[in-house]
Each structure stands twice: as structure tokens, then as C-alpha cells.
Amino acid sequence: MARMHEVDDTQSCREEAAAIREGALSCPSEAVRLRANKGADRLVALAESDERKKRQANAGGVFVLAEDATNHAVSLERRRRAVRRGSDVYLPTGHEGAVLLPNIFLRSALFSANNNVGESLVDELIASLGATTELTLTGVRLGDYDRRVLAACLQYYGAGVPLCTEGGEGQWIKVTYWEFSQSIRSSYGKNVHIAIRDSLSRLNKAQLRVRFEHWDIPQLRLLEVDVDDGGAGAENSTLNPKGSDVVAFRIEASMAKLFGLNAWTAVNVSAAHDYSGLTSWLANFYSTHAKPYPLTLSYLYELCGAVCFLPEFRRRLKNSLTRLQKDDVHEDCRVGCFEMDKTSVTVELVRWG
């Protein structure tokens, strides 16, 4: 009888199962035939299980559904993670009053708290939380405004628009600059128009390599922007910006790998859009947590991408956490209390209590 443990070749298992069934046909004992067929069934089941695991491993964090899965099945699974059905890949379902972002973006210095936005980078290792996570950026340094703009772009896909496939097929999202300014909770004006355009240009240049414990994404493009459609880089957008100017963008399906089970957070729109600098980074960072735990100041300093001296960082950190304690801060991201000494800090949000 064939081995029943680890399956190395699913096709061989199926062929072996077929051979067992064929050999059992000539066996005079019905009991032996039944046992042989049961063994063949187990081989096939192992092969199918192995194929499912391989599909999931290849998909990263994306949950793979059958091509004939119902829309209801897709909707149910999208409440928890990204989903693939056939060639269509979907992000998790959008949450009212929240934006969805991968934890790896929120728990790293990718969208840093410093003001060196636009600095050219090549294979820059980005500080990130977790010993098994490695994040490398080529392009330009990004800041909190870029996180807001990317979050707004991702939000358009939360409604059920499939992401762009690897072959370049995929629907372009087209919105006016006025509409986009509303999605980042800003009043439209020339300065906002230019800020959005410049941020889209930075995101368009950014390319990541993301490595997790069991898999990696060698080339992850954050955003593709159509520069010929009134969007980032268009001359008329600089010389004579109008709210009716249109920007077109799309996001590749590889982005969905970062939206696996427990790998993303629905960040309250206030935390996502209402703050800047270190305060913004902290509001987003602690949105991914479910309980307080101490962090060393030196580690937090690296994670947020600060460039000031450590004593100055401690002062800014205290000021930012105090700001997030105020009554006008949404309860989803409001700091209830924090304890900080010369080496560490522990933060507790109101909603955890």
C-alpha cells in the first residue's frame, strides 16, 4: 500500500490511487477491495489537501475560492481577508468610518514621522515590527500624507472593484481632485490639489520588497498612476489646477497578499486623516494593537523613522501622546493613559478599557 504521510507529488498520488483501484478490481475478497478503495480515497484526499495548501502558499495572505463560488461566499470571506475567485482578486470589504491598511505599513517606518519626504532611496531597509518581517523600499521616502493618499486609493477598492491582475489587466479608478480631497477629509484648494498630485507621484515611484516568515513579494508597487489623464505630473495640473481635473490610478493584485487574516487593520478615519507627523504615526500604529505592552524608546524611535536626537524624540513623543489624550480625539484612537521613563513607554487606549 502507498505511504499515507507527507505528499510530495500530488499527480503521482492520484496515479497511484487509480492503480490501487484498478488492482482491487481483480481481488476476490470484497473486504480487501473496500480497504484498497478507502486507501485510494485517502491518497486523493491528501493530494487535494496538499494542492489547497500550495495554492494558499502561492497566494500569500489571499484566500482562494473556487471559480464558481457565489457572490455571497466572496462577501462573507472578504469580511476577514483578501479573496481570489478565478482571476479576480478583492481586498477586504470596506468599513464605514474607517480605512483599511496592512499592519506592516502601520507598524513600520514606511510612512515615516520625519520630514525627509521625497529623498531618493535604493533598496533602503525600512524598520518594521517583528523579527520575521523585512521591508525594503526603492523610490523616494514617504510620509504621513502619502499614507493618507494610499489609504484613500485602497478605499475605492473596498467597494468590490477587483485589483489589477499581474498581466496589467484591471479597471482604472478615475476620480476628480475635488472628490479625492473629500476622501482624505480636506477642503479642496490649489495647495491641496498640488499636495495630492505630488503624493501620487511619490507613491507611483515606490517599489517594495516584502519578506515574511514563509513567503515574500519581490516587487510590490504601491500604486500605478496614469500621468496622462490629468493626474500626477500633468502640466495643466501644475499651471492651472482645477477640482474637475481627473486622476486615474490602479493597484496591483500583489497588494492583496498584505491583507491576509489578522494582517490588516480598519483604522478610524480620524486617526488616518486628522493628524500629522509623529502624532499621526502614533495614532495609526496603536490602532493595530489590542492591548498595552511596553516598548523601548529606542525601538519606537526606529519604527517611526524619526531623525531627531533621542532626547528631542522623547519630548515630541510625550507631546504627541498628550495631544491624543484630549477630549476632541475620537475614542477609537484616544489615549487613556501612558507611562514613560527614560528608556520605555507603555500606552493604553481608551477603547481597550
N, C-alpha and C positions, 0 to 999 in steps of 0.2 A: 504494500500500500504506500502511496506517495506520502512524503512528510507533510505534517499539518501545522508547522510553525511558520516562521517568517517567510513571506512570499517575495522572491527576488524578481521573478519574471511572470507577470500576470498572464501573458499569452501562453507560456508553457504550462501554467496551471490549468488553463482551460483545455488545452490539448490533452493533458494528462487525464483530466476529468472525463473527457469524451472517450479516451481509450479505456478507462476503467468501466464506463457504462457499456461500451461495446463488448469488452471481455466478459462482463457479467451476464450478457445475454445467453452465452453458451453454458453457463453454470447450472447444473441440475438442481441445486439447492436454492429454494426460494429465500431462505433466511440469509444465505451468503449474498444473493443478488441484492436484497434490501440493504444489507450492510455496505456493500460496494457502492450502491447508488447514493446512500447517505454520505459516504465518504467523498464521493464526487461532488455532491451538493455543497459540502463544507469547503472543498477546494475552490469552487466557483465563488462562494461567498467571501472567502479570503481574498481572492483575486479582485472582486468588486470593491471590497473594503479598501484594499491597497490602492486601487485606482482613484477612489474618492479622496484618500489621504494625499496622493500625489497631486491631484487637481487642486486641492486646498493649499498645499505647499507652494505650488506654482503660482497660485493666485495671491499669495501673501495673506493679507488680512481680509480679502474679499471672500464672501460666502457664495459658493457656486450652486445655483439651482438648475434643475433640468430645463431644457429648452422649451418644453411645453408647460412649464409651471404657470399657474394662474396669476393674474394681476394681484389678487388678494394675497397669495403666498409671497409675492415680491414685497408688497406693502408691509406685511407682518414682519418679515425679516429685516426690512430697512429701518425698522424702529430701533434695531440694535447695532447694525453694522452695514457696511457697503455690500452690495449684492451684484452678482453677474448672472444674467439669464441669456443664454446664447451669446451673441456678440455685443449685447448691451450691458453696460456697467453703470450702476447707480450709486450715488452717495447715500448716506442715511437720510431719513426724512427730516426736513427742516422743523425746528421747534419755534413756536410763536414766542416772540420776545427774546430770542437767543440766536447766536450764530454758532455754527459747528466748525471746530478746528481740531486738527490732530494734536494729541498730547505732546508729541515730540517737538512740535513748533512752539507750544506754550511752555514747555519745560526745558528750554534751551535759550542760547543767545542768538538764535537765528534772526529774530526781530529784536534787536538789542535795545537797551535803555540809553545808549550813548548817542552822541550827535554826529558820528562819523559816517552818516548815510551817504552812499554814492562812492565810497572808497573802493577801488578795484581790488578784487580778490581772485586768487587762483588756487584751487584745492585747499582752501582755508578750513582747518579743523574747527568746528563750532562746539563750544562747551555745551554738554547736554546731560540731563539727569539719567543715571542708570549706567552700570558698568558694561552692559551688553549692547549699548546703543552708540553708534558712531555716525556723525553728521558732518559732511564736507560740502563746502559752498564754493562755486566758481561763478563769478559775475561781479556784483557790487554789494557792499554792505547794506543791509536792510534795517529799517527801524520800525517803531510802533505804528506809524502812519501806513506803512506797507502791509502790516498785519491787518489793519482795518480794511484796506482796499482788497486784499486777498480774501478776507472773510466775507466781504460783500459779494465778490465774484462767486465764491463757493455757495453762497446762499441762493443764488439763482438756480443752481443745480439741485438744491434740496427739494424743489418742487416736483422733481421727477424727470428732468431732462437728462438723457444718457451722456456720459462723458465721451470725449473724443477717443476713438479707437487708435490702436498703435499704427494702423495704416494711414492715419491722417484724416479718416472719415469722422465726421461729427458736426453737430449743429453749432454754429456760431451764436453766441448770445450778443444781441445788439441792443444797447440802451443809450439814451441821451445822457449828456453830462449832468443835466439837471436831475434826471431820475437817479443817476449814480450818487449824486451828492446827498439825495434823500436817504439812500440805503446806508450811508455812513453817518447819518444824523448830523449833516452840515447844511448850512444855508448856502445856496448856490451864489457864486460870485466869481470874478476873474481869478482871484488868488486861489480859491478852492478848485476851480477848473484846472489851473496850471499844476496845483499840487497833485490832483488825481492823475493828470497826464504824466507827470514825472514819476509818480509811484508805479503806474502801469508799465512805464518804460523800464524801471529798475526790476520789477517782477518778471518782465519779459526776458531780461538778460540772465536771470538767476537760474542756475542749474545745480541740483543737489546729487550727492551720493549718500544714500541712507542704508546703513547696515544695522540689522537686528541680530538677535541671537541665532536664528536659524535661516535667515534669508537676507537678501539685500536688493536694493534698487540702484543699479549702477548709474542711471541717468534719469533724474526726475526733474522735469521742467515745471516750474511753479505755475506759469501762465503763458499762453500764447496770445499776443495782441495783434490785431490787424491794423498796421500803421497806415494803410491806405484808405481807411474808412472813417476819416475824421477823428481817428483815435490818437494814441500816443505817438508823438513825433511828427504829426501832420503840421505843415506850416500855418495853415489857417487857424489851427488850434492855438498857436502861439501869438500870431499877429492880431487876430480878431476873434477871440473865443466867444462862443455863444452856447447857451444852455441847450439849444436844439442840435448841436454837434453830436454825432453818433460815435460811440466807441464799440468795437466788436472784439470779443475775446472768447477763448475756449480753453478748457482744462483737459489734459490727457488722462486716459483711464488708469495710468500707473499711480495717480494721486489716490485712487480708491484704496490702495494697499495700506495706506496710513489710517484708514477708517475701519479697522477691524474691531472685533469685540473688545470692549473696555479700552480702546486705544484713542478715543476722541472724547471731547467734552462739548456740551452745549453751554456756551458762555453767554451770560446775560448781556444784552446789547449795551447796557450802561457800562459794564466792565470793559466791553470790547471797544467802545467808541468815545466815552466821555472823559478820558484822561490821557495824559501824555507822559513820556519819559519813564522814569522808574516807577511812578505811581501806576501807570498803565501796565507796565510789565508785571508788577506785583499782583494787580487785580486779576490779570489773566492767569498768572502762574498758580495762585491759590484757588482759582476756580476749578482746577483739575484735582484738588485734594478733597478727601472726605473726613479727615481728622487732623489734629495738630501733631507735629513732631518737630524736634529741634533740628536746625541746620546751622552749620558753622558759617560765620560771616564771610570767610574767605571763599567758601564753596558757593554761597549765594552771589558773591561778587563776580565770580567767573560765569555763573549761569546766566546772569542778566546782561553780561557784556559790558560792564562798567569800565571806564578808562581813567577815572579819577583815582587819587590815592585812597587807601583803605580808611583812614580816619575821616576823610570827607564823605566816603561812601556810607559809613556808619551814621553820620549826621543826616545825609539825604534819606537813608533808609528809615530812620526814626521819623523824619518829617512826613515821608510818604505814608507810612503806616498810621501815623496820627491823622493824616488827611482822610484816610479810608475808614476812620472811626466816626466821622461826622454823620449827623442825622440825615443829611441830604444824599448819602451814599445808599444805593439800593441794597436791601437786606441780603440779596444773593451774594454780594461781594463785600459787604461791610465787615470791617474788622471789629470783633468784640473786645479783644484784649491781646496784648503781646508782651513777651518778656525778652529783654535784650540786655546782654552784658558785653564785655569787650571781645568775646570770641564767638558767641552764638546768639540765635534768635529763635523764638517759638511763637507762632502766630495762631490765633484761634478766631475763626469767622463766626458771626452771629448765627448763621444758618446751621452750623454744626451743633449748636446747643439745643 
